[in-house]
Amino acid sequence: MKKKQLGKSDIYVTAMTVGCWTFGGGEYWGEQPQRDVNEVVNVALDMGVNTFDTAEVYNNGASETSLGKALKGRRNEAVVISKISPSNCHNVREHCIASLRRLGTDYLDVYMLHWPINKLSVEHFTADSSLITAPPTVEEAFTQLEALKREGLIRSVGISNFGVKQMTEVLTAGIHPDVNEITYNIVSRAIEAEIAPFCMTHNISIIGSMGLMQGLLTGKYKTPADVPPHQAHSRHFAQDSGKGTSRHNEAGAEKEIFETVDALRNISSEQHLSISQLAIAWMLKKPFIASALVGSRNINQLKTNIEACTAEISDATEALIDRLSQPVLDILGNNPDYYEHSSKSRIY
């Protein structure tokens, strides 16, 4: 499988990054047996996939623990990414050590700040509002991350969900992140306008997260009503579709999205690919994407996703998908925060 260098680091990631949010099980995704995690991780490594993405917040740390168990004896073959929540950046080292313990390793390949440090992000990651304190400055947070790198606890500093202004603040502070992990898929194209060009100019690699839009781009949902509320709480869907889990108060683009998915069914059939494989192949054709972050709950899903990483689509097919999904982009706009109202975006 093809690999690309992350920014200025000596780390090379594969075209596919295994998303580990489901690992360990939890309320959001439901049960995830460890035996399935073990199979996914080991078969991924056997098939040439080296990159795994988790975070301290995923299933309250259970994702990191589960990934660590699955990597036992093969840690040196993997690129492990984990993330710290912005609400925890007063003591970055403490949280890094906790992640290392759960993962059963003495270093992280990439340690990311999960969201930019701002009031909305901190409030989102703090369950008890009485515990909210003033967040550290950008300089304070990233100075701590750089200290971890000098100490050898991490190999690379990364960011996740950062916009142009926020990346500029980090660069101005004298820190050069190697990667920005941010949502990108056929129905989530906000980064194309400014964020992707900025990253390419400044040699910040992009790992596109939610490559299959939490299952939407597999084609398994035929109508908006089929999508579970937890997966329907983004701005893609009407506020009511989240059944109390949404907070964006926008109308969504459900009609346009399902028209796009229906069109993808026809295109994928012509290309002899599944819809999910077409979505991944389209994503990897973009020059600004270093790796596509997709989840795989079992080895069948994993193998399907890996096959997509070697599939090639023509320029004409790419352009057709761009055109068909343009109505979704027109409605959702260039705000890459898909969970807050566009007037309150955490990404800018």
C-alpha positions in Angstrom: 0.0 0.0 0.0 1.2 3.5 -0.8 2.6 5.6 2.0 3.0 9.3 2.4 5.3 11.4 4.6 3.5 13.3 7.4 4.6 16.9 7.1 8.3 17.3 7.9 8.4 14.3 10.2 10.1 11.0 9.4 6.7 9.2 9.8 5.1 7.6 6.7 1.4 6.7 6.9 -0.5 4.4 4.7 -3.3 5.5 2.3 -5.7 4.0 4.8 -5.8 4.9 8.5 -7.9 2.5 10.7 -10.3 4.5 12.8 -10.5 3.0 16.3 -13.4 5.0 17.7 -15.5 1.8 17.9 -12.8 -0.2 19.7 -13.6 -1.0 23.3 -17.3 -0.5 22.7 -19.5 2.2 24.1 -22.8 4.0 24.0 -22.1 5.7 20.7 -21.3 2.6 18.6 -22.4 -0.2 20.8 -20.5 -3.4 21.7 -17.2 -4.2 20.0 -15.7 -7.5 20.9 -12.0 -7.6 21.5 -11.6 -10.6 19.3 -12.9 -8.6 16.4 -10.5 -5.7 17.2 -7.6 -8.2 17.4 -8.5 -9.6 14.0 -8.9 -6.1 12.4 -5.6 -4.8 13.7 -3.6 -7.9 12.9 -5.1 -8.4 9.4 -4.6 -4.7 8.7 -0.9 -5.0 9.6 -0.6 -8.2 7.5 -2.1 -6.4 4.5 0.2 -3.4 4.8 -1.9 -0.9 6.7 0.3 0.7 9.4 -1.7 3.6 10.8 -4.3 3.6 13.6 -6.2 6.5 15.1 -7.6 6.8 18.6 -8.2 9.4 21.3 -8.4 9.6 25.0 -12.1 10.5 24.8 -13.1 7.6 22.6 -15.2 5.3 24.8 -13.7 7.0 27.8 -10.2 5.5 27.1 -11.5 2.0 26.3 -10.5 2.5 22.6 -6.9 3.1 23.5 -6.9 0.1 25.9 -8.4 -2.1 23.2 -6.0 -1.0 20.5 -3.1 -1.5 22.9 -4.2 -5.1 23.5 -4.5 -5.8 19.8 -1.0 -4.4 19.0 0.7 -6.5 21.6 3.9 -7.9 20.1 3.5 -5.8 16.9 3.7 -2.2 18.2 6.9 -1.5 16.2 5.0 -2.2 13.0 2.3 0.5 13.7 1.9 4.3 13.5 -0.2 5.1 16.5 -2.1 8.4 16.7 -3.9 9.6 19.7 -5.5 12.9 20.7 -5.9 15.1 23.8 -9.1 17.0 24.4 -8.7 20.9 24.5 -10.2 20.9 28.0 -7.2 18.9 29.3 -4.4 21.1 27.9 -3.4 22.6 31.3 -1.5 19.4 31.9 -0.7 17.8 28.6 2.0 15.5 29.9 -0.3 13.9 32.5 -2.8 13.1 29.9 -0.2 11.8 27.5 1.2 9.4 30.1 -2.4 8.2 30.8 -2.9 7.4 27.1 0.5 5.7 26.9 -0.5 3.5 29.9 -3.8 2.5 28.3 -2.1 1.8 25.0 0.7 -0.2 26.7 3.4 1.7 24.9 6.2 4.1 25.9 5.7 6.5 22.9 3.1 7.8 20.5 3.9 8.4 16.9 1.6 11.3 16.6 -0.1 13.2 19.5 -2.8 15.6 18.3 -4.8 18.4 19.9 -8.3 17.0 19.2 -10.0 20.4 18.6 -8.8 24.0 18.7 -8.6 25.7 22.1 -11.7 27.9 22.3 -14.7 28.3 24.6 -17.1 26.1 22.7 -14.5 23.2 22.3 -13.7 23.3 26.0 -17.4 23.3 27.0 -18.1 20.4 24.7 -15.4 18.2 26.2 -16.3 19.1 29.8 -19.2 17.1 31.2 -19.5 19.1 34.4 -19.8 22.8 33.7 -18.6 23.7 37.2 -15.2 22.2 36.2 -14.7 24.5 33.3 -11.6 26.8 33.7 -10.0 29.3 31.4 -8.2 27.4 28.6 -4.5 27.7 28.2 -3.1 29.9 25.4 -2.0 28.3 22.1 1.6 28.9 23.1 1.2 27.2 26.5 -0.5 24.1 25.0 1.9 23.6 22.1 4.9 24.3 24.2 3.9 21.3 26.3 3.5 19.2 23.2 6.9 20.2 21.9 8.4 19.2 25.3 6.9 15.8 25.0 8.6 15.4 21.6 11.9 16.4 23.1 11.4 13.9 25.9 10.8 11.1 23.4 7.2 10.5 24.5 5.9 11.5 21.1 7.4 11.6 17.7 5.3 14.2 16.0 2.9 17.0 17.0 -0.4 17.0 15.2 -3.7 19.0 15.2 -7.2 18.0 14.5 -10.1 20.1 13.2 -8.0 23.3 12.8 -9.0 26.1 10.4 -6.7 28.6 8.6 -6.7 31.2 11.4 -6.0 28.6 14.0 -3.2 27.0 12.1 -1.7 30.4 11.5 -1.7 31.0 15.3 0.2 27.7 15.8 2.7 28.5 13.2 3.2 32.1 14.6 3.9 30.5 18.0 6.9 28.8 16.3 5.3 25.3 16.2 5.0 23.4 12.9 2.4 20.6 13.1 3.0 17.7 10.7 -0.7 16.8 10.2 -4.2 18.2 10.4 -6.8 15.5 10.8 -10.2 16.9 9.7 -13.5 15.7 8.2 -13.5 15.1 4.5 -15.7 13.0 2.3 -18.0 13.3 -0.7 -20.7 15.0 1.3 -18.3 17.0 3.6 -16.1 19.1 1.3 -15.8 22.3 3.3 -12.0 22.1 3.6 -11.5 22.4 -0.2 -12.0 26.2 -0.2 -9.2 27.4 2.2 -8.0 24.7 4.6 -6.6 22.2 2.1 -4.7 24.9 0.0 -3.3 26.3 3.2 -2.1 22.9 4.4 -0.5 22.2 1.1 1.3 25.5 1.1 2.7 25.0 4.6 3.5 21.3 4.3 0.9 20.2 6.8 -0.4 16.8 5.7 -4.2 16.1 5.9 -5.7 12.9 7.2 -9.3 13.0 6.1 -11.6 11.7 8.9 -15.1 10.3 8.5 -14.2 9.0 5.1 -17.5 7.1 5.0 -19.5 9.6 6.9 -20.2 7.2 9.7 -21.7 4.6 7.4 -23.7 7.0 5.2 -21.4 6.5 2.3 -21.6 2.7 2.4 -25.1 3.0 1.0 -26.7 0.9 3.8 -29.1 3.7 4.7 -31.9 4.2 2.1 -33.7 7.2 3.8 -32.8 9.7 6.5 -35.1 7.9 8.9 -32.9 4.8 8.6 -29.9 6.7 10.1 -29.5 6.2 13.9 -29.9 9.4 15.8 -26.3 9.4 17.0 -25.2 9.3 13.4 -27.8 11.9 12.4 -26.8 14.8 14.7 -24.5 16.6 12.2 -25.5 19.5 10.0 -26.0 17.0 7.2 -29.3 16.2 8.8 -32.3 18.3 10.0 -32.1 19.2 13.7 -35.0 16.8 14.6 -33.3 13.8 12.9 -30.9 13.7 15.9 -33.8 13.2 18.3 -32.3 15.3 21.0 -28.6 14.7 20.1 -28.2 17.6 17.7 -27.2 21.1 18.7 -26.8 22.9 15.3 -30.4 24.0 14.7 -30.0 23.9 10.9 -32.2 22.4 8.3 -29.7 19.9 6.9 -29.3 18.7 3.3 -31.0 15.3 3.6 -32.7 15.4 0.2 -29.5 16.4 -1.6 -27.4 13.9 0.3 -29.6 10.9 -0.5 -29.8 12.0 -4.1 -26.0 12.0 -4.1 -25.8 8.5 -2.5 -28.4 7.2 -5.0 -26.2 8.5 -7.8 -23.1 6.9 -6.3 -24.9 3.5 -6.5 -25.1 3.8 -10.2 -21.5 5.0 -10.6 -20.1 2.3 -8.3 -21.9 -0.4 -10.2 -20.4 0.9 -13.5 -16.9 1.0 -11.8 -17.3 -2.5 -10.3 -16.8 -1.1 -6.9 -19.0 -0.9 -3.8 -20.2 2.6 -2.8 -17.8 2.7 0.1 -14.9 1.8 -2.2 -15.9 4.5 -4.6 -16.0 7.0 -1.8 -12.6 6.1 -0.5 -11.0 6.0 -4.0 -12.5 9.5 -4.7 -11.1 10.8 -1.5 -7.6 9.4 -2.1 -7.5 10.9 -5.6 -7.4 14.4 -4.0 -3.8 15.6 -3.9 -4.2 17.1 -0.5 -5.2 13.9 1.3 -2.4 11.8 2.8 -4.6 9.1 4.2 -8.3 8.3 4.5 -9.5 7.6 8.0 -12.2 4.9 7.9 -13.6 2.6 10.6 -13.6 -1.2 10.1 -15.6 -3.2 12.7 -14.6 -6.6 11.3 -12.2 -8.0 8.8 -14.8 -8.2 6.0 -15.2 -4.4 6.2 -11.5 -4.0 6.6 -10.6 -5.9 3.4 -13.3 -4.0 1.4 -11.8 -0.7 2.6 -8.2 -1.8 1.8 -9.2 -2.8 -1.7 -10.5 0.7 -2.2 -7.0 2.1 -1.5 -5.6 0.5 -4.6 -8.7 1.3 -6.8 -8.3 4.0 -9.4 -11.0 6.2 -10.8 -10.7 8.5 -13.8 -10.6 12.3 -13.8 -14.0 12.2 -15.4 -15.5 10.1 -12.6 -14.0 12.3 -10.0 -15.4 15.4 -11.7 -18.8 13.7 -12.0 -18.9 13.0 -8.3 -17.8 16.5 -7.5 -20.6 17.8 -9.6 -23.3 15.5 -8.2 -22.3 16.4 -4.6 -22.1 20.1 -5.3 -25.7 20.8 -4.1 -24.7 19.4 -0.7 -21.6 21.6 -0.5 -23.8 24.6 -1.6 -26.1 24.1 1.4 -23.6 23.1 4.1 -21.0 25.7 2.9 -17.4 26.0 3.8 -17.8 25.6 7.5 -16.0 22.4 8.4 -17.6 22.1 11.9 -20.5 19.8 11.1 -21.9 19.9 14.6 -22.3 23.5 15.6 -24.5 26.1 13.9 -22.4 27.8 11.1 -22.5 31.1 13.1 -20.8 29.3 16.1 -18.2 27.2 14.3 -15.3 26.0 16.4 -13.1 25.9 13.3 -12.0 29.1 11.7 
